[in-house]
Amino acid sequence: MTTHGKERLTPELREAMVQENIAEIAMTVGHLISTGAFPKDELSLGTDEVSHNIITWAKEFEQKYEGPDFDYSKGVPELGNPEGYIDAIDNFTDLKLRDAGWLTDEYIADKGRFWYEAEYFVDIEFTVTKTIKVKGRSEEAAKHQAEEWWNGVSLAEAAQNADDADEFYIKHVVPVGEPNKGEVR
């Protein structure tokens, strides 16, 4: 089977990749336990719970990143733009362990981690109460003038008025480099 000139894995080979993912994740977890970065005993985690998560993560990784079929050259910002499949799965494992709360604070804060000072685009919404004076022959015309004024307001100008905001809402957060994101007005 071929897609865009690239060989695709059969379901059987894809399942074999999941098994390889399990092995790679388990090796990473074992290494982190041995170095103390994942204090399994201090967290009172049973081997069954850790094993179950490793299997779940291996399947999730394969589904999301399609093993070696994934084009890592296009970048994977959420995984620190890994150089290839093994780097991607190692970074994915680090993220899963971090998100589960299973890594030490020292490991998480290490400047060598790919997420250290990662860049994100954060879509925010805030409402600002501001009264402007516009000329118009009717309320409808005045609303139209106000909309034109708003369309001309830059993000910097809007942010200057943030002190008057009565509501602040984080709408969406994505790593810098994710396709179709990051257009700032």
C-alpha positions, 0 to 999 in steps of 0.5 A: 500500500502506498500513500503519496509515494510512501510505503504505508505499514500494514495493520500487522506491521503497525501492531509490531510498531506498537510493540517496539514503542512499548519496548522503547517507552519501557526502556526510557521509563526504566532509565528514569527510574534508575536515575531517580528522575521518576521516583516510582516507589516514592509515588507509590505506583504499582508496576501494573499501573505503570505497565498499563500506561506504557501500553496505552501511550505506545498505542497513542503514539502510533495512532497520532504519529504513525510510526516511521511513516510520519514526516518528522522533517516538517517539525513536531513542535509539541515534541520539541521537533525531534530528529526522528522516530526514536527521539519523538517517542522519547520526548513523547514519553517524557511528556506523558510522564510529566503530565502524569506527575511522575517526574521530579521537579528537578528533571522537569526544570532541567534546561536540557529538557526539550520543553525548557522555554518552549514557545507557545501561541496563546489565543486569549480573549478579553473584554474591555469597556471603552466608550468612544464617540462616533458620528452617525445618522442613526444608531445603526450607523454609529454601530458601523462606525464603532466596528470600523474603529475596532477593525483598525485597533491593533493587538498592542492597542487592545493590550494597552487597555487590558487594565480595564478588562473585566474578563480574561479567558484563555481560548487556545494554546498551541506550540509555535510552529503548528500549522495555521496558527500564530497569525497575530493581528 
